Amino acid sequence: VGPTTRFSYGLGPESAHIMWATPMWAGGIMDERFGNIGYQTGHYEGTDFVPPIILNGRIYYNIMSLPREGYQVLDLYTGEELWFMNSSGPVTGTGGGFDFSGELPYGRLSFGQIYDYHSPNQHGGLPYLWSTSGPDGTWMMYDAETGNYICSINNIPMGMGFFGPAPAGTAVYGKDGSLLRYIIAGTPNPMGPFFPDVAPFYLQVWNTSRAIWYEESWSANEYWMWRPTLNMTFDGNNGYSLNVSMPDVQGSIRAVRDGEYVIGGTSGKNNGTYVEDGQLWALSLEKGKEGTLLWEITFTPPEAPPDVATGLFGGMSGPNVVPEDGIFHFSEPITRRRWGYDLETGQQIWGPTEPETALHYYALMTNVYEGKLFSGGYGGVLTAYNITTGEVLWEFAAQQVGFESPYGNYPIGISCIADGKLYLTSSEHSPTQPLWRGSYLRCINASDGEELWKIAYMSAGDGGAHLTAMCTVIADGY
């Protein structure tokens, strides 16, 4: 879990040339009787492009036309359809829900993986596709080259998510490509003050590779091989590659650097009438020292408006930890301000910043890249701050042409970051019809805010109040 979200390795596109296009669903202007009203562009029921997964020059995405069965595979460079993988089983759900009308239950892709396995017997990577919607909550693994089913894992560690039960912990790709979940487990030790050496919590790492590789007993040099057994369901209870005692510290995981350390803590509270200090701590992930406390600090969070005044989008957000820059920071949508703290001392070192444009209240979006903190939103202004000083380095405004945008500027959010460039999209929570013109996909130089190119583009996706597009991704310069 790094500070830069939506980051892509490799080259970032340096021109707005359309290389190919392929239809996905009903789109464009509808029948003549509806005038200039178009088909739905996304948001709950409509066009979407998920997850997507890009591996080895191929694009994998779930079919979103009802009943949402199977997934499509295209050639990244030509758009050619390579194959389609169907699912099986009855449609689940009867419609009327918050999100989907219903979908075939099995085989919906969740993420991809390249597992880099090395042993005295075997060296190199293997590409896989994963679905987390297998029978009875199993995770299903497929060969990315053919789409063929390989095996499953059951007994996935579970916790509570925003919409109900969800896989527990913080998701991380390990340095070898393993799919990891970092988990803090256990309950407070009521005798802690009297028996301080008894650790009430455990730091766990659940690992899909470990669950598949695990054997109760080994024969010959079997433990030097990666050989997932075909059509087998592996027991996820055997998937813990780490389960160590940890100190009696409070809070949740804030950052993970696999093999190095995990940072966690609490946010504290400061609402003008009540102050509760926050806490940050780091535990070692160094081999042989896992779970050892490296450091611990306390801090007083920035003062926020009273709780009753925060509303749906207000409230202090943080601490957001950026260990590479030695900073943790806060943001507060109701006043559109930001604060920076020293990760070593817990002392505030900059902020509050000047309030950003008013419409950023609805989506005060944050990303960190190359020592800069970027902020955008419905106000249509992208601001680059020096993350260690809070200084405004540059601003970019997506100014509208004419008066069609109801937001003054065009709303902007960062959909991708690659190769020193930011890729901005414009959208809104549920785009009104007819669509307002002038929305663009923009390429911005991360160092100085210069607009390198733009192309007409109305995004539809997730993010703060649905401003950015998960369906905008980068691979191999495309």
Salt bridges, closest charged atoms under 4 A:
GLU14 OE2 - LYS421 NZ 3.43
ASP31 OD2 - ARG33 NE 3.49
GLU45 OE1 - ARG68 NH2 2.70
GLU103 OE1 - ARG108 NH1 3.56
ASP116 OD1 - HIS118 NE2 2.78
GLU145 OE2 - ARG58 NH2 3.21
GLU260 OE2 - LYS175 NZ 3.51
GLU286 OE2 - LYS289 NZ 3.88
ASP307 OD2 - LYS269 NZ 2.90
GLU324 OE2 - ARG257 NE 2.61
GLU356 OE2 - ARG338 NE 3.32
GLU356 OE1 - HIS360 ND1 2.84
GLU404 OE2 - ARG437 NH2 2.37
ASP419 OD2 - LYS421 NZ 3.00
GLU451 OE2 - ARG442 NE 3.08
ASP462 OD1 - ARG6 NH2 3.02
